[in-house]
Amino acid sequence: MHLGEELLVLGLLFVIAYVLGRLGKRIGLPAIPIYMLVGLIASPHFHLFPLNFKSADVELVAVFGLIFLLFSLGLEFDQDEFYGNVKALLLSGGTRILINMAVGFGFGMWVGWGSREALIIAGMTATSSSAIVTKLLIEFRRLANRETPAILGIMVLEDVFVAIYLAIISVVLGGESGFWPIVLQLTISFTFLVVMFMLARWGGRVVSRLVQTRDDELFTILFFGLAVAFGGIGELLGVSDAIGAFLIGLVLGATRFRTRIEQFALPLRDVFGAFFFLNFGLALDPSTFGGVAIPVVVAVVMTLVVNTLGGQLIAWFNKLTPAEGFNASAMLQNRGEFALILATLATAAGLDQRLTPFAGLYVLIMAIVGPVLAANSAKFGNRYLRPRGRPAVNPKPRDAMIEENIALVEAATVGMDAGEPEEASTAADRLIEQAMEQSDEQTERKRDPEY
């Protein structure tokens, strides 16, 4: 087996991704569209560069990328935030998701590619990218803003929605047509979800004993094996490998070893995740963009309008100002990894092939437009949305904000060890307190939460 040429091209692609990623960070672009563009450049369908790199050469590693993207999402799920604020989250975040899903499904039916395709499009347009949102909150220094707890709470609710939606969509894509086979498959899917959520909620101590080992190498092999194995279990049960990986990540995140797992899992997620986005770019054919250009433009405009109005709904539910609601909506405009995951599942199930270029072009545009809107939302809100007579607010970062930025996001998106008490009386106070505790007690590497 001679792989010298393939290895050389693949290595060069990642070097190019590094260079473009560094340039993109200077203007606030996340890495996800960068990796997709590099894959597109190397695609056999892109004739300006004679690389002709085949998707089959990285397909298995890309599957690992999908598994670890969802595994990390489950690992970082904040159970305290979810169970402690279910009512508020369902009112603000749940209403937002329902509106986005309804509008997205109507748009999908208007496109006319089929009802199952419309359901996929609705999922693509319904949820934001938690990776990009988290990154922007750090870079724009908005972690102490009044709207940030609402944004983080909605992201937690979207994680739950992703789990449920993937379970449902896997049944829909499975091809079952009889009533009772569908009922049976849904029962299996939701039983799997409920059991794993219950294990994560109340079985943290038991699981901690089972996975305990001081050997870092064996510990890494263990959670890697569990992530891949539960991906396979999810696939065999009909709920997809992605949801299986998410649920075992959820369970391991409830143990006292969560921080240690993250220390080893995040580099794996970064590398394998890059392969996933690169592989998706390899599947894109620029010649097909023309056939989906109008639907993509309509989808982008629809997303911007619906989410901007939804930001004011968030402000009303959470007693925020219109300017703060606009900040929230600008942050939540970003779309990313979930849309690509849905497109991958749809393609594997034999749905309309136009879903792949639609998702690729939609994510590329939204991953560029979203950060630009977020960067300018505060200026726009201060100029046009602040109440008359009230001076514009230009908050300065408090002392030691730079040192606490990473800790605050970890406290908000990862949470603390299961069973540790929360003493803050409000959501904002709790987030800040957790950040200060983590910045004092933990010394983790400063991660770049792109995924």
Phi, psi and omega in degrees: 000121181249112184242014185302314182294316180296318179295320179298313180296317181296317177299318179295323179298319180288328174294318176298319178298322178297312182297312180294325177296319177296320178293319180297323180296332179293335179248012173086015180274138175285170185281337185305307179294334178296312179298321179296319179295320178297318176297321178296320179298322182275355184295146175298342181275352183252111193264358179287332178239123186277055180272316175053047180278135186266139179298328182298336182289340182234013188298315182294318179295325177295326175297318175301323178297315178299316181297316184283335172298313180285326176300315179294324178298317176293321180299324184268003181297128183268096182293321181297319179295320183288304184289334181279342183225038184301314184298311180295320180294319180294324180291309184276302182290319180297317177298319179298315181296317180299316179297314180298319179295316181296313180294318180296321179292318176300319177296318179297323176291324177296322178300322173085028180267353181130159184290320178294322176296323178296323178294322177294315180298321178300319177294322179298320186270353189273327188241149179272171179269109180297329179295310182292319180299315180300316180298317182293323177300323178289308188292327180269003176056050180248018183294332181265002180293154182293332182276348185298316177303323178294319179298313181294322177297319178295323177297321178297315179297323178296328176299317177296317179300318179301317180298312181292317183295318179296324177296318180290315185293330178295323177291317180298320182279350183289344177088004178291137181243336180283152183295308184292321174300323178293317178299317179297316181294319177295321178298316178298316182298311183287330174296317177301315179299310184297315181299316182290322176295320178295319178297321178293326184283319189238356184249018183302318182293319180296313180296324179301318179294324184289327185259006185288127173197144181271346182281114184297321181296312180294325179297317178295316179299322182296306184287333173296314179297320179295318180298313181291318182297316180288334170299317177294320178298317178300319179295317181292328179277355178086017179249009177082150178295329181297315183288327175299316178294321178300316185289322177289329173296321177299316181293313180293331177291342179272357179271171179281001179259013184302313181298320179292319178298316179302320182304323181264333185281327185297317175298322177297317179298318182298315182288308181295324177298321177299321177297321180298311182290323176298315180296324177295320177297326178297332182278349182281142178237110182303333180292342179269351182296326181298325181287343180243006186299313182295311176302323180294315179299316178297319180296320179296313180297316179300314180299315181297316182292310184298318182285331174293316176294323178296331177298324178288330174293319176299317180298320181292317180294325187255011177057048177254166177281161176303324179295319178291325175295323177292321175301315180297315181295322180295320178294320186275003177289335189294137176238149184199248194297324184293322177298320180289323177298316178297319179296321178296315178296319181295319179295318179296332181273000177082020178285180184308127184295343180289347178296327181293306177295328177299309181296317181299311182291322179297314180292319178303314182291313183292329179286347174262313181294320183303305178299324178296317177296317181297323181294331184251002185294322181295318179296316180297315181297318179295328184276320190246340188245352180286147180300148180298140178086350179262130181294152177297144182258123175233078186297135176263144180296138181287169181302141178066018179297322181299317180291333185264353184304306182296318181298323181293316179295321178297320179294326183280322186259335179260321183082181181253175184302145183303133177093352179283132187287152174248127187251353183288147183271340178233165182297317182295315179299320181296318180297316181293319180296316178298321180297316181294322179295316182290323181292334179276325191260336188242147177231078179263164176292148179281106186272160176250094192284068184286335189250000000 
